[in-house]
Amino acid sequence: MVVGSAIGSGIFRSPAGIADRIPGPAPLLTMWVIGGLISLCGALTLAEVASEVPKTGGIYAFLKEAWGRLPAFLFGWAQLTVVRAAALGAISITFAEYFLRFLGYDPTIEPYKDYAHYIAALAIAITATFNVVGVRMGSAVVNVTTVLKTGGLAVIIALALTLGLGRTGGNFTPMMPQEVVPVTAYGAALVSLLWAYDGWMDLSYVAGEVKDPERNMPRALIYGTLAIIAVFCLANVAYLSVLSIGEMRASKLVAADVAQRLMGDGGVKFVAFTVMASTFGTLNAVLLTSPRILFAASDDGMLPKFISKVHPKFQTPYAAISLVATLGMVFVLFLNFEKLADAFVYAMLPFYAGGVGAVYVLRRRPGYRPKFSTPGYPVVPAIFIAAVLYLLVNGLLDPGTRLWTVGIFGVLLLGIPVYKVFVEKK
């Protein structure tokens, strides 16, 4: 679940935007390592919190346990209004673009650019149906597609490192960018990186359904995150073995362009199929895990009661799944990949920080005996929280993201009066 959630659209779609902001091999690869280490700091901390609070809902349960009902409600509100719909949209649009590339069409030109949005909405509907039918079917799809996409990505990396380096010698010089890169560009790039790495904590959403969670949750979070860091760094070295930084900046479908250069049209179809399997599996993972957040919040009286309805035959939270899928379809019809990915990250960052910060509150309580303790406490959680604060401030200072960030925060803060009127008063 951890690897299946994280290796989705990001590694196949985000490198172009990151290379556009940081045009130099050395800082580019360094930022991928930094993004992974920040994610690892979060995973190490949440592994401890999850071992003590192994409840369905993940971050929702952690926020409620440590900070109270209002922060937990705001997390559910964010999931309902922005986060999950944006995630589904960004993942499904990547699936649709590579699907069109597989068929031989260019998804960056009309009318195929528009067709991609309709195909993406249909993909969300199909994966939602799988997860309504049952957890076993949804998780089976995740497992199969995880094997396919990990294997396919390994083939791309191997071919690029062997054939690419053999033909071009790589594109690693000059290692540093020729122009001066503004500080805000690094922050904007890190937002895209955290979108690519996101998924390292999705398993915590279904902690209540994991066998022996005190033992298995920490192991899955830590080893899964380490595996993701290794794969993503290798993938970027492989891309640079074939494409220059300038070519990466212009390549929206970087993996397909690498395959085109190495193997021709047959390679493009292989890569496109790999990415389709990757993103389709990630869609399943999102629709398997995220509706449990809304289910937990609804069951807790934080959201309307109908959201916690369970299907009489399949015993799945079908109302929450259907709601999340419908909102995702609406988002993907009107927004592009970059807007969807940024909306997800900026809306989630405050709650990631709150979930990680829960460890400071919980450790002060008597009787707190987690099965796993965060290595490097209290520094490791502090690194993650400091990184989040930097990104939030950077989003407000960067002219390119300021308006979008303010709009997202406005939607989140709107949840406070909603809570006061509809939850607290009741």
LINQUIMO-V762384 format. One record per backbone hydrogen bond with DSSP energy under -1.0 kcal/mol. CO is the residue of the C=O (numbers start at 0). NH is the residue of the N-H. E is the energy in kcal/mol with one decimal. If there is no record, write none. Layout:
co=CO nh=NH e=E
co=CO nh=NH e=E
//
This chain:
co=0 nh=4 e=-2.1
co=1 nh=5 e=-1.9
co=2 nh=6 e=-2.6
co=5 nh=7 e=-1.9
co=8 nh=12 e=-1.4
co=9 nh=13 e=-2.8
co=13 nh=17 e=-2.1
co=14 nh=18 e=-2.7
co=15 nh=19 e=-1.8
co=16 nh=20 e=-1.1
co=17 nh=21 e=-2.3
co=21 nh=23 e=-2.1
co=23 nh=27 e=-2.4
co=24 nh=28 e=-2.6
co=25 nh=29 e=-2.3
co=26 nh=30 e=-2.3
co=27 nh=31 e=-1.5
co=28 nh=32 e=-1.8
co=29 nh=33 e=-2.7
co=30 nh=34 e=-2.9
co=31 nh=35 e=-1.7
co=32 nh=36 e=-2.6
co=33 nh=37 e=-2.6
co=34 nh=38 e=-2.0
co=35 nh=39 e=-2.4
co=36 nh=40 e=-2.3
co=37 nh=41 e=-1.9
co=38 nh=42 e=-2.7
co=39 nh=43 e=-3.0
co=40 nh=44 e=-1.6
co=41 nh=45 e=-2.8
co=42 nh=46 e=-2.0
co=43 nh=47 e=-1.0
co=44 nh=48 e=-2.0
co=45 nh=49 e=-3.2
co=46 nh=50 e=-1.5
co=47 nh=51 e=-1.1
co=48 nh=52 e=-2.5
co=52 nh=54 e=-2.3
co=54 nh=57 e=-1.4
co=56 nh=59 e=-2.0
co=57 nh=61 e=-2.1
co=58 nh=62 e=-3.0
co=59 nh=63 e=-2.2
co=60 nh=64 e=-2.3
co=61 nh=65 e=-2.2
co=62 nh=66 e=-3.0
co=62 nh=67 e=-1.0
co=67 nh=71 e=-1.2
co=68 nh=72 e=-2.8
co=69 nh=73 e=-2.7
co=70 nh=74 e=-1.9
co=71 nh=75 e=-2.1
co=72 nh=76 e=-3.0
co=73 nh=77 e=-2.7
co=74 nh=78 e=-2.5
co=75 nh=79 e=-2.2
co=76 nh=80 e=-2.6
co=77 nh=81 e=-2.5
co=77 nh=82 e=-2.4
co=78 nh=83 e=-1.0
co=81 nh=85 e=-2.5
co=82 nh=86 e=-2.3
co=83 nh=87 e=-2.7
co=84 nh=88 e=-2.2
co=85 nh=89 e=-2.5
co=86 nh=90 e=-2.3
co=87 nh=91 e=-2.6
co=88 nh=92 e=-2.2
co=89 nh=93 e=-1.2
co=90 nh=94 e=-2.0
co=91 nh=95 e=-2.5
co=92 nh=96 e=-2.3
co=93 nh=97 e=-2.2
co=94 nh=98 e=-2.1
co=95 nh=99 e=-2.3
co=96 nh=100 e=-2.0
co=97 nh=101 e=-2.3
co=98 nh=102 e=-1.5
co=99 nh=104 e=-2.8
co=105 nh=108 e=-1.4
co=108 nh=112 e=-1.8
co=110 nh=114 e=-2.1
co=111 nh=115 e=-1.9
co=113 nh=117 e=-1.1
co=114 nh=118 e=-2.5
co=115 nh=119 e=-2.3
co=116 nh=120 e=-1.9
co=117 nh=121 e=-2.0
co=118 nh=122 e=-2.2
co=119 nh=123 e=-1.9
co=120 nh=124 e=-1.9
co=121 nh=125 e=-2.2
co=122 nh=126 e=-2.3
co=123 nh=127 e=-2.2
co=124 nh=128 e=-1.7
co=125 nh=129 e=-1.8
co=126 nh=130 e=-1.7
co=127 nh=131 e=-1.7
co=128 nh=132 e=-2.0
co=129 nh=133 e=-1.1
co=133 nh=137 e=-2.1
co=134 nh=138 e=-3.2
co=135 nh=139 e=-2.1
co=136 nh=140 e=-2.1
co=137 nh=141 e=-1.9
co=138 nh=142 e=-2.5
co=139 nh=143 e=-2.5
co=140 nh=144 e=-2.5
co=141 nh=145 e=-2.1
co=142 nh=146 e=-1.8
co=143 nh=147 e=-2.1
co=144 nh=148 e=-2.9
co=145 nh=149 e=-2.3
co=146 nh=150 e=-2.3
co=147 nh=151 e=-2.7
co=148 nh=152 e=-2.6
co=149 nh=153 e=-1.9
co=150 nh=154 e=-1.9
co=151 nh=155 e=-2.2
co=152 nh=156 e=-2.5
co=153 nh=157 e=-2.5
co=154 nh=158 e=-2.7
co=155 nh=159 e=-2.5
co=156 nh=160 e=-2.4
co=157 nh=161 e=-1.9
co=158 nh=162 e=-2.3
co=158 nh=163 e=-1.1
co=159 nh=164 e=-1.0
co=161 nh=165 e=-1.5
co=162 nh=166 e=-1.9
co=163 nh=167 e=-2.6
co=164 nh=168 e=-1.4
co=174 nh=25 e=-2.6
co=182 nh=186 e=-1.3
co=183 nh=187 e=-2.4
co=184 nh=188 e=-2.4
co=185 nh=189 e=-2.2
co=186 nh=190 e=-1.6
co=187 nh=191 e=-1.5
co=188 nh=192 e=-2.2
co=189 nh=193 e=-2.5
co=190 nh=194 e=-1.5
co=191 nh=195 e=-1.9
co=192 nh=196 e=-2.4
co=193 nh=197 e=-1.3
co=198 nh=201 e=-1.1
co=200 nh=203 e=-1.3
co=201 nh=204 e=-1.6
co=202 nh=205 e=-1.3
co=203 nh=206 e=-1.3
co=204 nh=56 e=-2.6
co=205 nh=208 e=-2.1
co=206 nh=209 e=-1.4
co=211 nh=214 e=-1.2
co=211 nh=215 e=-2.6
co=212 nh=216 e=-2.1
co=214 nh=218 e=-1.0
co=215 nh=219 e=-2.5
co=216 nh=220 e=-2.5
co=217 nh=221 e=-2.5
co=218 nh=222 e=-2.3
co=219 nh=223 e=-1.7
co=220 nh=224 e=-1.7
co=221 nh=225 e=-2.2
co=222 nh=226 e=-2.0
co=223 nh=227 e=-1.9
co=224 nh=228 e=-2.2
co=225 nh=229 e=-1.9
co=226 nh=230 e=-2.3
co=227 nh=231 e=-2.7
co=228 nh=232 e=-2.2
co=229 nh=233 e=-2.1
co=230 nh=234 e=-2.3
co=231 nh=235 e=-1.9
co=232 nh=236 e=-1.9
co=233 nh=237 e=-2.3
co=234 nh=238 e=-2.4
co=235 nh=239 e=-2.3
co=238 nh=241 e=-1.4
co=238 nh=242 e=-3.2
co=239 nh=170 e=-1.2
co=243 nh=247 e=-2.6
co=244 nh=248 e=-2.2
co=245 nh=249 e=-1.1
co=247 nh=250 e=-1.1
co=252 nh=256 e=-2.0
co=253 nh=257 e=-2.2
co=254 nh=258 e=-2.1
co=255 nh=259 e=-2.4
co=256 nh=260 e=-1.9
co=257 nh=261 e=-1.8
co=258 nh=262 e=-3.6
co=259 nh=263 e=-1.2
co=263 nh=267 e=-1.6
co=264 nh=268 e=-2.1
co=265 nh=269 e=-1.9
co=266 nh=270 e=-2.6
co=267 nh=271 e=-3.0
co=268 nh=272 e=-2.3
co=269 nh=273 e=-2.0
co=270 nh=274 e=-2.8
co=271 nh=275 e=-2.4
co=272 nh=276 e=-2.5
co=273 nh=277 e=-2.4
co=274 nh=278 e=-3.1
co=275 nh=279 e=-2.4
co=276 nh=280 e=-2.1
co=277 nh=281 e=-2.0
co=278 nh=282 e=-2.5
co=279 nh=283 e=-1.8
co=280 nh=284 e=-2.2
co=281 nh=285 e=-2.8
co=282 nh=286 e=-2.4
co=283 nh=287 e=-1.4
co=284 nh=288 e=-2.1
co=285 nh=289 e=-2.4
co=288 nh=291 e=-1.3
co=289 nh=292 e=-1.7
co=289 nh=293 e=-1.0
co=290 nh=294 e=-2.6
co=291 nh=295 e=-2.5
co=292 nh=296 e=-2.4
co=293 nh=297 e=-2.6
co=294 nh=298 e=-2.8
co=295 nh=299 e=-1.1
co=296 nh=301 e=-2.8
co=297 nh=300 e=-1.7
co=303 nh=306 e=-1.4
co=304 nh=307 e=-1.5
co=305 nh=308 e=-1.5
co=310 nh=314 e=-1.9
co=315 nh=310 e=-3.0
co=315 nh=317 e=-2.6
co=316 nh=320 e=-2.2
co=317 nh=321 e=-2.6
co=318 nh=322 e=-2.2
co=319 nh=323 e=-2.5
co=320 nh=324 e=-2.4
co=321 nh=325 e=-2.3
co=322 nh=326 e=-2.3
co=323 nh=327 e=-2.2
co=324 nh=328 e=-2.1
co=325 nh=329 e=-1.8
co=326 nh=330 e=-2.5
co=327 nh=331 e=-2.3
co=328 nh=332 e=-1.0
co=330 nh=333 e=-1.3
co=330 nh=334 e=-1.8
co=335 nh=339 e=-2.1
co=336 nh=340 e=-2.9
co=337 nh=341 e=-2.4
co=338 nh=342 e=-2.3
co=339 nh=343 e=-2.0
co=340 nh=344 e=-2.2
co=341 nh=345 e=-2.6
co=342 nh=346 e=-1.8
co=343 nh=347 e=-1.8
co=344 nh=348 e=-2.3
co=347 nh=351 e=-2.4
co=348 nh=352 e=-2.4
co=349 nh=353 e=-1.9
co=350 nh=354 e=-2.7
co=351 nh=355 e=-2.5
co=352 nh=356 e=-2.9
co=355 nh=358 e=-1.5
co=356 nh=359 e=-1.3
co=357 nh=361 e=-2.9
co=358 nh=362 e=-1.9
co=360 nh=363 e=-1.1
co=361 nh=364 e=-1.6
co=364 nh=367 e=-1.2
co=373 nh=376 e=-1.3
co=375 nh=378 e=-1.5
co=375 nh=379 e=-1.6
co=377 nh=381 e=-1.4
co=378 nh=382 e=-2.3
co=379 nh=383 e=-1.6
co=380 nh=384 e=-2.3
co=381 nh=385 e=-2.6
co=382 nh=386 e=-2.1
co=383 nh=387 e=-2.1
co=384 nh=388 e=-2.3
co=385 nh=389 e=-2.2
co=386 nh=390 e=-2.1
co=387 nh=391 e=-2.4
co=388 nh=392 e=-2.3
co=389 nh=393 e=-2.6
co=390 nh=394 e=-2.3
co=391 nh=395 e=-1.2
co=392 nh=396 e=-1.6
co=393 nh=397 e=-2.7
co=397 nh=400 e=-1.3
co=397 nh=401 e=-1.8
co=400 nh=404 e=-2.7
co=401 nh=405 e=-2.6
co=402 nh=406 e=-2.2
co=403 nh=407 e=-2.0
co=404 nh=408 e=-2.6
co=405 nh=409 e=-2.2
co=406 nh=410 e=-1.8
co=407 nh=411 e=-2.1
co=408 nh=412 e=-2.8
co=409 nh=413 e=-1.5
co=411 nh=414 e=-1.4
co=412 nh=415 e=-1.7
co=413 nh=417 e=-1.3
co=414 nh=418 e=-2.5
co=415 nh=419 e=-2.4
co=416 nh=420 e=-2.3
co=417 nh=421 e=-2.7
co=418 nh=422 e=-1.9
co=418 nh=423 e=-3.0
//
